[in-house]
Amino acid sequence: MNKVRILLVDDHPLFRQGVVWMLNSQPDLEIVGEVADGQGAIQQADILLPDLVLCDINLPGMNGLEVTRILKRRHPQMAVIMLTLHEDDEQLFHAIRVGASA
C-alpha cells in the first residue's frame, strides 16, 4: 500500500507533536518531515517531495500563503492544506487562489 507522504509546517511544537501523533496512527499516512517556518517548508518540500503539505497560514517570516504560492509553482502536483484556528473567509479565498487544496 502506498502511503500519503506528509510534510507538516507549523511554528508551535506542541501542535506539531499532536498532529504527528494523530496522523501516525493512520496506516496510510506517513509524516516525512516537520518544520517551523516558511523557508524551511520550501527547502524540505524540495528535498522530500511530499504528496501533501499541511501548512499553518500564520508562520513567522514568510506566511503560509506565500509558501503555498511557491510550492505550487515548483511542484504543481503537490497538495497543500492550510491550517488555521481562525474562521476568516478572506484568508480562505486567498489560500484557494494561491493553490491550496483546502
C-alpha positions as a printed NumPy array, in Angstrom:
array([[  0.   ,   0.   ,   0.   ],
       [  1.332,   3.426,  -0.934],
       [  1.295,   5.829,   1.985],
       [  0.479,   9.511,   1.611],
       [  3.729,  11.312,   2.451],
       [  3.137,  14.452,   4.539],
       [  5.278,  17.475,   5.407],
       [  3.963,  19.323,   8.483],
       [  4.628,  23.065,   8.749],
       [  3.69 ,  24.882,  11.966],
       [  5.614,  27.092,  14.367],
       [  4.02 ,  25.622,  17.516],
       [  5.917,  22.482,  18.643],
       [  3.085,  21.129,  20.816],
       [  0.609,  21.462,  17.969],
       [  3.018,  19.68 ,  15.596],
       [  3.523,  16.921,  18.167],
       [ -0.245,  16.387,  18.457],
       [ -0.758,  16.296,  14.692],
       [  2.14 ,  13.856,  14.251],
       [  0.75 ,  11.61 ,  16.991],
       [ -2.706,  11.639,  15.392],
       [ -1.536,  11.107,  11.804],
       [  0.986,   8.394,  12.704],
       [ -1.921,   6.304,  13.981],
       [ -3.259,   6.131,  10.408],
       [ -1.722,   3.247,   8.438],
       [ -1.994,   5.031,   5.077],
       [ -0.238,   8.254,   6.203],
       [  3.449,   8.951,   6.83 ],
       [  4.964,  12.134,   8.272],
       [  8.189,  12.596,   6.31 ],
       [  9.18 ,  15.925,   7.851],
       [  8.33 ,  18.745,  10.239],
       [  9.389,  22.376,  10.025],
       [  8.549,  25.546,  11.948],
       [  8.817,  28.261,   9.268],
       [  8.089,  29.02 ,   5.647],
       [ 11.642,  28.999,   4.342],
       [ 12.23 ,  25.605,   5.951],
       [  8.993,  24.362,   4.405],
       [ 10.144,  25.224,   0.906],
       [ 13.586,  23.702,   1.438],
       [ 12.201,  20.473,   2.899],
       [  9.461,  20.189,   0.264],
       [ 12.108,  20.476,  -2.467],
       [ 14.148,  17.702,  -0.821],
       [ 11.427,  15.358,   0.454],
       [  8.83 ,  15.85 ,  -2.318],
       [  5.845,  15.009,  -0.095],
       [  2.424,  14.251,  -1.549],
       [  0.817,  16.667,   0.895],
       [  1.946,  19.72 ,   2.851],
       [ -0.082,  20.624,   5.953],
       [  0.84 ,  24.278,   6.412],
       [ -0.108,  26.838,   9.042],
       [ -1.358,  30.004,   7.378],
       [  0.318,  32.223,  10.017],
       [  4.036,  31.483,  10.085],
       [  6.897,  33.686,  11.232],
       [  8.649,  35.387,   8.336],
       [  7.126,  34.008,   5.153],
       [  3.434,  33.203,   5.716],
       [  1.645,  30.064,   4.599],
       [  0.057,  31.765,   1.602],
       [  3.458,  32.663,   0.16 ],
       [  4.758,  29.171,   0.936],
       [  1.807,  27.692,  -0.937],
       [  2.291,  30.004,  -3.919],
       [  5.964,  28.984,  -4.225],
       [  5.334,  25.275,  -3.692],
       [  2.541,  25.117,  -6.261],
       [  4.722,  26.931,  -8.808],
       [  7.626,  24.498,  -8.202],
       [  5.573,  21.326,  -7.64 ],
       [  2.09 ,  21.64 ,  -9.19 ],
       [  1.203,  18.044,  -8.243],
       [  1.909,  18.672,  -4.522],
       [ -1.269,  19.182,  -2.498],
       [ -1.29 ,  21.867,   0.203],
       [ -3.823,  22.064,   3.009],
       [ -3.793,  25.26 ,   5.038],
       [ -4.142,  25.061,   8.816],
       [ -5.639,  27.927,  10.82 ],
       [ -7.541,  28.473,  14.042],
       [ -9.404,  31.459,  12.609],
       [-12.54 ,  31.411,  10.509],
       [-11.581,  34.096,   8.038],
       [-13.277,  33.966,   4.639],
       [-10.715,  36.341,   3.153],
       [ -7.806,  34.093,   4.16 ],
       [ -9.688,  31.085,   2.776],
       [-10.207,  32.899,  -0.53 ],
       [ -6.514,  33.817,  -0.735],
       [ -5.433,  30.272,   0.165],
       [ -7.545,  28.751,  -2.612],
       [ -6.357,  31.432,  -5.041],
       [ -2.686,  30.58 ,  -4.475],
       [ -3.345,  26.876,  -4.974],
       [ -4.265,  25.35 ,  -1.61 ],
       [ -6.466,  22.273,  -1.859],
       [ -8.286,  23.045,   1.383]])
